[in-house]
Amino acid sequence: MTELYDQVKEASKAIRRHTRLKPEVAIILGTGLGALAEDIKQAVAVPYREIPHFPLSTVETHAGRLLLGTLMGRRVVAMQGRFHCYEGYDYRQITFPVRVMRDLGAKTLMVFSACGGINRNYYPGELVLLSDHINLLNGNPLIGKNDERLGPRYPDMYNAYDDKLQGLAQNIAREQKILLHRGVYAALTGPNLETAAEYRFLQTIGADCVGMSTVPEVIVARHAGMRVLGISVVTDRCVPDQLGPADISAIIQAAMQAEPMLTRLVKEIVRRI
């Protein structure tokens, strides 16, 4: 863990050679949701390959840059592209950027992703405000020796998705007449989508949507004392008795179609945080 702490400091030092901006808010942009980067003003773009110890994104639609600038008058750092365990990375690698963004100064994490809608009331292109999560991944980024400089040995996941931030998002969604569901996100490793039996299992244990990311980053953000807001875009229906063949291009397209609505919502949330 001492090595991890030193790696975080080394990465932060490299980023600060590009800009001295101290971000207030960290943003992780998911599948098809990278265009928000265009609204970040006076942005400095640092390619992941230029940041020590950063993984490199291999997923289509993930640009692989860290952006630092201002959004709606607030100082932000944004990941334009994230990492997944199915790419071959371990959970400490996946969550390393969260630790770096916290070290740069961010105290709030906003995390966005695509998800499959298990809840019968969810349809492609709609948004889900994450109220909680179920970790069904095959690991946890906090396993191993703990360095108290990074966070406590036994972090509490109570209020993992900040209640006040959820309330803010719901109020803004109502003002903007945006349908914003509220539900529980289940994380599985992927890269395959789930079977009908697995979707039934997820329904049984209380999941409303399912994805292949988000949970490791949220665990590390809470370990580091950050407040978290999570929103997912429903890209396909995963209701067991209504399944059909999956179309990955259609899934990506659904995320992109929701992007203008999500961008509008996110910008106002950032402004009012």
Order of alpha helices (4+ residues) and beta strands (2+ residues): alpha-beta-beta-beta-beta-alpha-beta-beta-alpha-beta-alpha-beta-alpha-beta-alpha
